[in-house]
Amino acid sequence: MRTLYRKFVAATLLILSISVIIGLFLTNWIYLNSTKQKIDHQNVGIAKEIVASIEGMHGHQTALTPYLESVGKLGYQVLVINEDGDKQFFGEEFAKTKLSGEARKVMDEREIYHGMSEDSSQAFMMGHFSNDVRNTVGVPFTSNGEQYALFMRPNNKLLFSDIHMILAWFILAVAIFSIIGMIWFAKHLIKPITQLTEATKELTRENFKYELNISRRDEIGQLAQSFTIMQRQLQHNDEARKSFISNVSHDFQSPLMNIQGYADLIKAGVTKEESDQYLGIIDDESKRLSHLTKQLLIITSLDQEAYPMKISKVRVDEQIKQAIRRYQWLIEEKELDVSYNLGSCILKYDAELMSNVWDNLMTNAIKYSGQGDSIWIGLEEKEEELVITFKDTGIGMTQDEMDQIFDRFYRVDTARKKGGTGLGLSIVKQIIDLHQGKINVKSKAGAGTIFTITLPAI
């Protein structure tokens, strides 16, 4: 398997190689288009100074040879050709001594030869170091009445001075330590990714308490932080899932056991009065199961990624009034004082879903209100939103209870005695979220509760 570490090293080396190749081509282009001509002109100037010194000599012909030998010792390769074509080398000899047609013009036509810049056989900058007589500059000169041609170039071996060797070692050392540093950095970079991989494997084993010790301020640190948040959320979801299964099992098991138990008592034979009482309990428990099943179906539907909402224009005030009328018998039974301020208002939303919202909030207010308490429902239409308020003077809630009321199956102890499923407010929250709305709750133990729903006015 090709690990990320190997890929990183390979990619870095490839980038370095490509950079070197591009650098060489760029350097070669600069050399061929600029530097090559400058070097040629510099050497032509030196060659002209040499021949000017020779032509200024008034001594015997024998003075020419010692002078050119001294030039060769100063780091130049020199070739002198006389009218008869005889060649004489000073300094290190050229590996290739065949003259080109352009070079012969120095003797034949007395022209200056620019071999360093115009030699077509040297298409790459490494040709600068070619030990070929064609890779020279040539100038004509006269000594004691005889015509000569002088070809010269700097000695390649002397080009690599001590400073060049130091520079070469410096470049080599930089390259070696850069590669070592890159490999070390790759290991340092890959280490937290390896830790994240191990943490992911632990999550697949449902080990949500695996500690990920990564303290960085870069993108990997942000990834590790996001991973930790995800880990906590998965742990919360796992606990919620297990709690959900446990609560569903309990809420189904309790009425089923009651139905089975009272059915067995009726089968065993009881009085007419007892039979009617037991049948009433069985009827209540079956309704409780039916209500729970309905709530679970709504929850399951809302959990779909794309719930098929049926948006239409709805009279909000009329729909809330219908919810009040549906529970009029409960209101009268508990002698509750229900008042409302519901002006005519039309809003676009899913009528069936929002009907569940008003039903749940209404039954919630009735359920937790004491005998003779009051319930108030208000509707306020603003420019860009609609605010609906359900206020009761019932038992209220503590802060801890308010923090959990929208969790599935959450019920305070007093609520369990009232037959609730613990799903109503969770359903309300999901439906409001689907409509891009908000729901807030304010409450105080013993002083009642206020639910405020804000819906966008679309």
Disulfide bonds with the S-S distance in Angstrom:
none
